[in-house]
Amino acid sequence: MMFCSDGGVCRTESSLPGKPTYVRTRTFSDSVMVTWLAPDDGDLVRGYMVGYGEGVPDVNWRYVDATSNNVTIRNLSIL
């Protein structure tokens, strides 16, 4: 499948987008907010998978729609 931007740049869905940029975190007493900017390579982004875990990253996952650039992970505890 092919997708074309308003500027006339066309990409296939088989292209992998780059990584999000300017990733930042903000911590609170029992949560963390993660924000980012979408990759600027022009490839189609359908969404983001944000991984987190206790002691080991990526044990848990949150899906974030491509229209968003942040997620808040709640109910965290300090080890």
N, C-alpha and C positions, 0 to 999 in steps of 0.2 A: 504494500500500500504506500502511496506517496502523499506527502503533505507539503503544501506550499504556503509560505508566509506572505504577508501583504506586500513585502518588498520583492516578491517574485523568486525567492530562494526556495528550491524544492529539495526535500530530503526523503529518504525511504525510512520506513519504520524499523528496518534492520540496523540503522545507525544507532550506536550507543551514545547517549549524551555524556558530556563531561561531568565532573564532580561539582557540587554546589560550591560557591565561593563565599568568602567573608563569614564563615561559620562562627557564631558567638554563643556563649551560654550566660545565663543569669540565674543565680541560685537563690532560693528562698528557704524557709525553715523545713518544709517537707516536699519541695518540688524544685524542678529545674526547667527553665524555658530555653529552648534552642532555636536560634534564628539563623537564616542564611539567605544568600542571593542565588537565584537560579543560574545554572551554567550559561555562559554567553556564547556558546558555539552554534546556536541556532537549531540544534537537534530537538526533536519532540521529547518532552518530559510528560509522562502520564501521572507521576506521583513520586513520592519519596518514602523510603523505608528507614526509620530511625531506630537503631538498636541500642539497648542499654541493659545493664544487669548488675547484680550485687557481687562485686569482686571480679566478675568476668563480663566483659562487654558482650553485647549482642545476644544475651540469653532471652531477652524480651524484645518485642518489635512493636512499633506503632506505624501504621500507614498514614501518610499525609498527602492529601490531594495536591495536584500540581498547581492549583490556583493559590495555595497557601505557601508562606515562607517561614512558618514557625510551628512549634509544637510545645506544649507544656506537659511534662511527665509528673504526675501527682502521686501523693501517698508514699513518698520515699522516706527511708529512715537512715539515720547516721549509724555507722558501724562503730 
